[in-house]
Amino acid sequence: TTEQIGTTMTSPLATAQSVRPTLSDSKHPLTAFEALEIINVYVNNFPVPQTPEQRLALEALDSHKYDRCKVLSACYLDQSFIRAIGYLSSVPGTHAKGMPQLCTLLSEAARAGIDAHEEAAAGGDITKIRAEKTAFFNEMNQTIFDRALATIKKESAAA
């Protein structure tokens, strides 16, 4: 994933459709996506790592050394990129156990990723970047959790 980071933003729907598994592939009750597919979609829409510590965090995530991601996240609180990687490093375990905290991890990873874009933009149009990235991650999460959203809407309509 490292070489793909910072590329132009693609449509969440196009991104999701390119990695979309069949419903039977996922072991998590809220999504049809596998953990690594989710991580790749997120990381590919983060900015290019700006510091040696950010590169270390990304390398740890790429090599599935999730404990390292968590240590780096705890030690570099001022770097949103690393904070986002820290959240994503918990996705595989949470996904494998079918835990509902997957939603929280992804929303926090998205927020940290948006903040990382702002930090990387230094002097750029931060308002525009925040709006674009927020829209992207909103749509991406709605696509990832479409199974859960359909159930929520169905139950709400029946009530």
C-alpha positions, -999 to +999 in steps of 0.1 A: +000+000+000+029+024+006+034+033-030-003+040-036-007+065-008-014+101-017-027+093-051-057+112-064-089+105-046-112+080-063-149+077-058-158+057-027-183+037-047-158+029-074-132+020-048-157-002-029-169-019-061-133-027-070-127-045-037-162-057-029-163-093-018-193-116-020-215-114+012-204-149+022-167-138+023-169-116+054-170-130+089-182-097+104-220-092+108-219-055+099-200-056+066-193-077+036-157-063+035-127-082+049-104-064+073-075-059+050-097-046+022-110-019+046-075-010+057-063-007+021-091+015+011-084+038+040-046+039+037-048+045+000-068+077+008-044+090+034-017+116+026+019+106+018+037+100+051+056+132+061+079+120+089+102+091+096+078+080+124+048+081+100+068+059+076+076+035+105+039+033+114+029+026+078+056-001+075+044-017+107+008-018+094+019-032+060+038-059+078+009-067+102+030-057+133+000-041+149+015-038+184+042-015+169+014+006+153-002+010+187+031+019+204+039+045+178+003+059+181+008+063+218+042+079+215+034+104+187+001+120+198+007+151+177+007+132+144-027+124+131-014+101+104+001+078+131-031+081+151-051+069+121-027+040+116-031+031+153-069+029+149-065+008+117-042-016+135-071-027+156-094-035+126-082-071+119-087-083+155-120-065+159-132-077+125-123-113+132-142-113+165-173-097+148-172-069+174-194-038+169-164-015+178-154-018+141-177+012+134-160+033+160-125+023+148-133+033+113-150+066+122-120+076+143-095+064+117-114+085+091-113+116+114-076+111+120-070+106+083-088+139+075-067+156+101-036+141+086-046+156+052-050+190+069-015+187+085+000+176+052-016+205+034+000+232+055-010+264+037-033+247+013-071+250+012-078+231+044-116+238+043-118+222+008-096+193+018-117+186+049-149+187+030-136+164+002-121+139+026-151+139+049-175+133+020-152+105+008-150+087+041-187+092+048-196+075+016-170+048+020-183+039+055-219+039+042-207+014+015-187-007+040-216-009+064-244-011+039-256-044+053-260-029+088-276+003+074-302-018+055-311-036+087-314-004+107-336+012+081-358-019+078-363-022+116-370+015+118-396+013+091-413-016+108-415+002+141 
